[in-house]
Structure formats: structure tokens, C-alpha cells
């Protein structure tokens, strides 16, 4: 569980990154979760875009992806959301 200070720090980092995944009409499947998990291990923090043709709203998609990858939900703005998971091998972000 992230504290308010940690969440603020992660939001400031997320401000400068672009979405690397998109959730569309196919929704969230096993292959998508595997790719997100690998990206989280490499980067620790990622931004995901939910397309307008998706059957999921942004908050629902964010919570489901975070739950399935054991990540922490950081923030959601518009149709994008940010999740964070501490890397076991490539630790880059030191939380305050």
C-alpha cells in the first residue's frame, strides 16, 4: 500500500512518460497481463491508455490490471491510468 507522499512522487514521475499499452474492444486477457507484468518488471511504472471502443471504463480496467499483476494503482486521468510495481531485479525507483 502506497502512502500519500509515495503516490505523489510516483505521479510526478508518471507525468513525463507516454502510455505503452492500450486496452481496446478485446479487453484484458491473459496475454495482455503477461506483457504488462514483464513491462512492470523492466520499468516499475507504466501508463496504459483505455480506448473509446473498450467495454471497460478506465477505473475498472485500472483496478483489474493492478489486481491481476499485483501492482499498485497510482492514478487515473481521463482515459489513461498509471500502475506501479517494485521490480525484483531492476530496481530504479526509490520511494520516499
C-alpha positions in Angstrom: 0.0 0.0 0.0 1.4 3.4 -1.0 1.4 6.4 1.3 0.2 9.8 0.0 3.8 11.0 -0.2 4.9 8.0 -2.3 1.8 8.3 -4.6 2.7 12.0 -5.2 6.2 11.1 -6.0 5.1 8.4 -8.5 2.6 10.8 -10.1 5.4 13.3 -10.7 7.4 10.5 -12.5 4.4 9.3 -14.5 3.8 12.9 -15.7 6.7 12.5 -18.2 6.0 9.0 -19.6 3.9 8.0 -22.5 1.3 5.1 -22.5 3.0 1.9 -23.7 -0.2 -0.3 -23.7 -3.8 0.1 -25.0 -6.9 -1.6 -23.8 -9.4 -1.9 -26.7 -12.5 -3.9 -27.5 -10.7 -7.2 -26.7 -10.4 -6.1 -23.1 -8.0 -7.6 -20.6 -6.8 -11.1 -21.5 -4.0 -13.4 -20.2 -1.5 -12.4 -22.8 -2.1 -8.7 -22.1 -1.5 -9.3 -18.3 1.7 -11.2 -19.1 3.1 -8.3 -21.2 2.1 -5.7 -18.6 3.8 -7.8 -15.9 7.0 -8.0 -17.9 6.9 -4.3 -18.6 6.4 -3.6 -14.9 9.5 -5.7 -14.0 11.6 -3.8 -16.5 10.3 -0.2 -15.8 8.4 -0.4 -12.4 5.9 2.3 -13.5 3.8 2.2 -16.7 1.0 4.2 -18.2 -1.9 2.5 -20.0 -4.4 4.0 -22.4 -8.1 2.8 -22.5 -9.5 3.3 -25.9 -13.0 4.6 -26.5 -14.1 1.3 -28.1 -13.3 -0.6 -24.9 -16.1 -2.2 -22.9 -14.4 -1.2 -19.7 -14.2 2.2 -18.1 -10.8 3.5 -17.0 -11.2 2.9 -13.3 -12.5 -0.6 -13.7 -9.7 -1.5 -16.1 -7.1 0.0 -13.8 -8.2 -1.9 -10.8 -8.4 -5.1 -12.7 -4.9 -4.8 -14.2 -3.4 -3.8 -10.9 -5.1 -6.7 -9.1 -4.0 -9.3 -11.8 -0.4 -8.1 -11.8 -0.1 -7.5 -8.0 0.7 -3.8 -8.8 -0.3 -0.6 -7.1 -2.8 1.7 -8.7 -1.3 5.2 -8.8 -3.7 7.5 -10.7 -6.2 7.8 -13.4 -6.6 10.8 -15.6 -9.2 10.8 -18.5 -8.7 7.6 -20.4 -5.2 6.8 -19.1 -4.1 5.2 -15.8 -0.7 4.6 -14.1 0.3 1.5 -12.2 3.5 0.8 -10.2 5.1 -2.4 -9.1 8.5 -2.6 -7.4 10.9 -4.6 -9.6 12.7 -7.5 -8.0 15.8 -7.4 -10.3 15.8 -3.9 -11.9 15.0 -1.6 -9.0 15.2 2.0 -10.4 12.7 4.0 -8.3 13.5 4.7 -4.6 10.2 5.7 -2.9 10.4 8.4 -0.2 
